[in-house]
């Protein structure tokens, strides 16, 4: 009897360990699923931030290029006036001595200025020829072609340290950065007030988030570059502010889509193909929007809860459920159009049209979770055509 008891105890122990392992495995799978959703969300945010950063760099470069072109124009005009005055041989002898001085100045700017020219037309052509130099200077600023810097060093032009100092000086003196510094100092107190407002904000309905985000955007709209200025405020609740904007933007986008579907009307003047394509395109947008929201619902909903942002609108009992129900209108318009076509122009393609209409109706049925009474009646009207004698 003793060996049997030992076997039973070992078996019970193994069963308990197996159960514990299964529970742990389920927990790890759930955490893995949440992490994957979080990674997807973060990748989307990174993509948006990169696009915003590229726009900011483009604006900075345009302002730098504008100030740089203005400086070159002054240098060229000064040299042109000197060349007009040089009518004697003595002055012509002094001109070669002036060229090294101009070249020394040009190395501080990088592209060498053109020699004095007699006419404005020629000067215009010379200015066009400087375009490759501008591209080269731009690449040096953005460090996209670092090997070009090494090539310049081998020719004895500019050292990396000197180049970096020059770039830093240009950036510090640019109007763009000066505007950022000015905004940081001028709106410091007001931004501190906004920080406290965002941190303390709580909401009951998602529509309140829309109103709050609109107000925040208006308050920050006067800044030359919102993100660049707010980087000088370490206490700015960036994650909560971004989440508020994300929630308001997604809700507004879905609400507008629902309004577009609810107000959809089939145009009898459109051909059958055009009408069905319009409805299908609208349904594709609807399904994509709803599916994307449902995929991110768990991770996004958790983040919204942490920041006290309403999230129930993402449930089937909220806006998502309303969107699914609104798809029944598309099914009705689609089936009506096919029914009218089959009744008025019965052709050899009747079977294909019937199948197309039933397929679309089935898709909506599965998406919305069923039909209401009106949609079901329209479906039955379409179905009756199969029992009618052909003309």
C-alpha positions, 0 to 999 in steps of 0.5 A, spaced: 500 500 500 505 504 501 508 504 494 501 506 491 501 512 496 507 514 494 505 514 486 499 517 488 502 523 491 507 524 485 502 524 480 498 529 484 504 533 485 506 533 477 498 534 476 499 541 480 506 543 476 502 542 470 496 546 472 501 551 474 505 551 468 499 552 463 496 558 467 503 561 467 503 559 459 497 563 458 499 569 462 505 569 458 501 569 451 497 574 454 502 579 455 506 577 449 499 579 445 499 586 449 506 587 447 505 586 440 499 591 440 503 596 444 509 595 439 504 596 433 502 602 436 509 605 438 511 604 430 505 608 428 507 613 433 514 613 431 512 614 423 508 620 425 513 623 429 518 622 423 514 625 418 513 631 423 521 631 424 522 631 416 517 637 415 521 641 421 527 640 418 525 642 411 522 648 414 529 649 417 533 648 411 528 653 407 530 658 412 537 657 412 538 657 405 534 663 404 538 667 409 544 664 406 542 666 399 541 673 401 548 673 404 551 671 397 547 676 393 550 682 398 557 679 397 556 679 389 553 686 388 559 689 393 564 685 388 561 687 382 561 695 384 568 694 385 569 691 378 566 697 375 570 702 378 576 698 376 578 702 369 585 703 370 591 699 369 593 700 376 586 698 379 587 692 374 593 690 378 590 691 384 584 686 383 588 679 383 590 682 390 583 682 392 581 675 389 585 671 395 581 676 400 574 674 397 576 667 397 578 667 404 571 669 406 568 665 401 571 659 405 567 661 411 561 660 407 563 654 403 561 655 395 566 660 392 562 667 389 563 668 382 568 673 379 565 680 377 561 680 371 559 685 366 551 684 365 545 682 369 543 676 365 550 673 366 550 674 373 543 670 373 546 664 369 552 664 374 547 664 380 544 658 377 550 655 376 551 655 384 545 650 385 550 644 385 554 648 391 547 649 395 546 641 394 553 640 396 552 644 402 545 641 404 548 634 404 554 637 409 549 640 414 544 634 414 550 629 414 547 625 409 554 624 405 559 624 411 564 621 406 564 628 402 567 631 408 573 627 408 574 628 401 574 636 402 579 635 408 584 631 403 584 637 399 586 641 405 579 645 405 575 645 411 576 641 417 571 637 421 571 641 427 571 648 423 565 645 419 561 643 425 563 650 428 560 653 422 554 649 421 553 651 429 554 658 428 549 658 422 543 654 426 544 659 432 543 665 428 538 662 424 531 666 425 527 659 426 531 658 432 531 665 434 523 664 434 523 658 438 528 661 443 523 667 443 517 663 444 520 659 450 521 665 454 515 669 452 510 663 453 513 660 459 508 662 464 502 660 459 505 653 458 506 652 465 499 653 466 497 649 460 501 643 463 497 643 469 491 643 465 493 637 461 495 633 467 489 635 471 484 634 466 479 628 467 473 627 462 466 623 462 464 623 455 469 623 449 466 629 446 469 633 452 476 630 449 474 633 443 473 640 446 479 640 450 484 638 445 481 643 440 482 648 446 489 646 447 491 646 439 488 653 439 493 655 445 499 652 442 497 655 435 501 661 436 508 657 437 513 657 431 514 650 432 510 646 438 514 640 439 521 644 439 518 649 444 515 644 448 522 640 449 524 646 453 519 644 458 521 637 461 514 637 465 510 637 459 505 631 459 507 629 452 504 622 453 497 624 455 497 630 450 498 625 445 493 620 447 488 625 448 489 628 441 489 621 438 483 619 442 479 625 439 482 624 432 480 617 431 473 619 434 472 625 430 474 620 424 470 615 425 464 619 427 465 623 420 465 616 417 458 614 420 455 621 418 458 620 411 454 613 411 448 615 414 447 621 409 449 616 403 444 616 397 445 612 390 445 616 384 440 613 379 444 617 374 450 613 375 451 606 371 451 600 375 458 599 375 459 606 378 454 605 383 456 599 386 463 601 386 462 607 390 458 603 395 463 597 396 469 603 397 465 606 402 464 599 406 471 597 405 473 604 408 468 602 414 471 595 415 478 597 415 477 603 420 473 598 425 478 592 424 483 597 426 480 600 432 478 593 434 485 590 434 488 596 438 482 596 443 485 592 448 492 596 449 489 603 447 483 602 452 488 600 457 492 607 456 486 611 455 484 608 462 491 610 465 490 617 463 482 618 465 480 618 457 473 615 455 474 609 451 467 606 452 466 608 445 471 603 442 466 598 444 460 594 440 456 598 445 459 605 443 461 608 436 463 602 433 457 598 434 453 604 431 458 604 425 457 596 424 449 598 424 450 603 419 453 598 414 446 596 413 444 602 410 450 600 405 447 593 404 440 596 403 442 601 397 447 595 394 441 590 394 436 595 391 440 597 385 441 590 383 434 588 384 432 594 380 437 592 375 435 585 374 427 587 374 428 592 368 434 589 364 434 582 365 440 579 361 444 573 361 448 576 366 443 575 371 446 569 375 452 573 376 449 580 379 445 575 383 451 572 386 454 579 387 448 582 391 448 576 395 455 576 397 455 583 399 449 582 403 452 576 406 459 580 408 455 586 411 451 580 415 457 577 418 460 584 419 454 587 423 452 581 426 445 580 422 440 584 419 434 588 421 427 588 419 428 593 413 434 590 411 431 583 411 425 585 407 430 588 401 434 581 401 427 577 400 425 582 395 432 580 391 431 573 393 424 573 390 427 574 383 430 567 382 423 565 382 420 569 377 419 567 370 424 570 365 422 575 360 
